[in-house]
Amino acid sequence: MRSILVEKPGNPGALTLAEVPDPQPTSGFELVRVTRAGVNFRDLHMRENGYLEPVEYPFTPGCEVVGVAADGRRVAALVPSGAYAEKVLAPKDLTWDIPDDVSDEQACALTLQGQSAYHMLFTTLDLQRGETVLVPAAAGGLGSLAVQLAKAEGIRVIALEAGESRQQLARTLGADAVVDSSTVDELDKRITEAAGGRVDAALAVAGSPALSPTLKALTPRGRMAVFGCASGKYDALLLDPLVAESKTIRGFWLRTLFADPDYPFHLMDSMEALCGFVRSGQLQPLIGPVHDLSTAIWAHLAVDEGRTCQPAGKIMLDPTRPDPSSPGVTYETRPATPPFSIGWGGL
């Protein structure tokens, strides 16, 4: 038997712990005993059935895991759902061995956010040494990795961040300049001033108020990779700079690489590259607190509030029995249910 998180009967979006039989391996899958499950904005959106693809209930959240395969290998994997569990079935083509000198926490940060940052920078935008890229939420999970990866490849980085602590962290990570994103007033002008001209490429969050000024700050024939699933209305102000200067906007969703016949090689190569950056010290994932399954509600709150609070690093779940003495790991000790209502039913 294994513990998993599922939505409460008759109350989609509210999660509760349940005991279910172990999954049975099938062709193309292998059983992984989970030691870390990543917590992402995707999980919050899926809990509310507001993600890029519809959710069929019942379901268990979570798409990235680190753990131990049946043959004893340490692995990281992407799964469609179900990562918030003690054991999962992981697609073999989306499961990668982890080097001994890359920790579970580091590997977890690389599996979804690291892969996304890598492929937006180097596959979608095809950034080259000497170019300039704009990175939003540069102190966040994906943004912090994007800043470091770009700098490791000789790319100039202009960071967008709100709040002094987050801005200072972006500088510490290597950003060449940091622009205050707490207001969009004249944001395009402030970006170009900080960059010493318009930027070659940019990452942008779908639905963000910074998307339009980011587009204006692009050089003619500049490129933009739009990611995430934040809701937002269409901005008519995008039309003129998009058409008049032949700029390119490309959406990005990591899953689209799965549809490529060669996707196992794309993601395998990028995972090896990411681990190489970590091993060389060029990439240092920001590691946050670890929760057990019963306090997943706090993990979701921390992810949701991370846009405005001081960054906490990659937030994870540990479905094993937590060991508070583990070196370099901070375990949360909050109660399973918070002393207030957050609108989705608690655990």
Number of C-alpha atoms within 10 A of each C-alpha: 11 15 18 24 24 24 21 19 12 9 11 18 24 19 24 19 17 14 12 11 9 14 14 10 14 11 7 11 16 19 21 27 23 24 25 28 33 27 29 22 15 16 20 19 17 21 23 14 16 16 18 13 8 10 14 9 16 13 19 22 26 25 22 29 35 31 26 19 21 11 9 10 14 21 23 30 26 21 17 14 17 22 29 30 29 23 26 27 23 28 18 15 16 19 25 22 18 21 16 9 10 14 14 21 24 21 29 29 29 27 24 22 23 26 22 22 25 22 20 25 24 15 12 17 21 11 21 16 12 12 14 23 29 29 28 28 21 28 32 24 27 24 22 28 27 31 30 24 23 25 20 15 14 14 21 24 28 27 30 25 26 21 13 11 13 23 23 14 19 28 18 12 20 19 25 18 18 26 20 17 20 13 10 15 11 9 21 20 16 18 27 19 14 17 22 9 14 23 26 22 29 28 28 24 19 19 18 16 16 20 22 21 19 26 26 24 26 28 17 17 14 22 24 27 20 21 19 17 17 14 12 10 9 8 11 8 12 15 10 11 16 19 10 9 14 14 18 18 20 13 16 19 16 16 12 9 15 15 10 11 9 10 16 18 13 16 23 17 12 19 23 15 14 22 20 15 16 19 15 10 9 16 22 17 22 19 20 20 18 26 26 23 25 20 20 24 22 20 22 18 13 18 22 14 12 16 15 12 14 16 20 16 18 24 24 29 28 23 23 16 9 16 11 13 9 9 7 10 15 15 19 17 12 12 11 16 15 14 7 7 9 10 8 14 16 19 21
